[in-house]
């Protein structure tokens, strides 16, 4: 007899079956499609339920609120991006080469996952409280732990003498800002040449970080 394996979940239920996991993933994908096509404000639970072919009650079995669903959508897209990046990262690279790979892989992800990027942009810009403050967890922003891997590359380059002295946090935030602004640009310039954009960023940050040769 085959046993259905389950996992612990935090929303009051003791375990989640494979069927539950599949349904939850379907709801997340339907929410991603709704946000990408309609924008965050119009991506209601009713719209997500209609796309999934279920009732709103079914959504509340898997998510306690629309806010929890949006959090999971954001986390899911970030995980996809992290997996894409991991597949393109090669161990043993110099810090300079790793920084180049980081930039190129990020831009490639944006180019090949435009729907997901629209969703991230929509949530980042519109998922706010009444005072305009983000409702995303602190670590989901460039101010949180997501900046740490890039800082680690920069710090390693400084220790190895590849990179000059600078604030690694400031430089990391600048790199991320230069990459993250691509999403909003694509909404008005869909044919933006991202290959050229990546080359420009690699050249720009090579000059910004490289240790100057001494005479």
Long-range contacts (C-beta under 8 A, 24 or more apart in sequence): 11-63, 11-64, 11-68, 20-62, 23-54, 23-58, 23-62, 24-62, 24-63, 24-72, 26-52, 27-52, 27-54, 27-59, 27-62, 27-63, 27-69, 28-69, 28-72, 28-73, 28-76, 31-69, 31-70, 31-73, 32-73, 32-76, 32-77, 32-115, 32-116, 32-119, 33-115, 35-73, 35-118, 35-119, 35-122, 35-123, 36-115, 36-116, 36-118, 36-119, 36-122, 39-122, 39-126, 40-70, 40-122, 40-123, 40-126, 40-127, 41-126, 45-69, 67-135, 70-123, 70-127, 71-136, 71-137, 73-119, 73-123, 74-119, 74-120, 74-123, 74-127, 74-136, 74-140, 75-140, 77-116, 77-119, 77-120, 78-120, 78-140, 78-146, 80-113, 80-116, 81-109, 81-113, 81-116, 84-108, 84-109, 84-113, 85-109, 94-157, 94-160, 94-162, 95-153, 95-154, 95-156, 95-157, 95-160, 95-162, 95-163, 96-157, 96-162, 96-163, 96-206, 96-209, 96-210, 98-153, 98-156, 99-153, 99-154, 99-157, 99-175, 99-205, 99-206, 99-209, 100-202, 100-206, 102-150, 102-153, 102-175, 103-175, 103-179, 103-198, 103-201, 103-202, 103-205, 104-198, 104-202, 106-179, 107-179, 107-182, 107-194, 107-197, 107-198, 107-201, 108-194, 108-198, 110-179, 110-182, 110-183, 110-186, 110-194, 111-194, 114-186, 117-182, 117-183, 117-186, 118-183, 118-186, 118-187, 120-183, 121-183, 121-184, 121-187, 142-173, 142-176, 142-177, 142-180, 147-172, 147-173, 147-176, 150-175, 150-176, 154-209, 157-209, 161-211, 162-209, 162-210, 162-211, 163-209, 163-210, 163-211, 164-209, 164-210, 164-211, 164-212, 166-208, 166-209, 171-205, 171-208, 171-209, 174-208, 175-201, 175-205, 178-204, 178-205
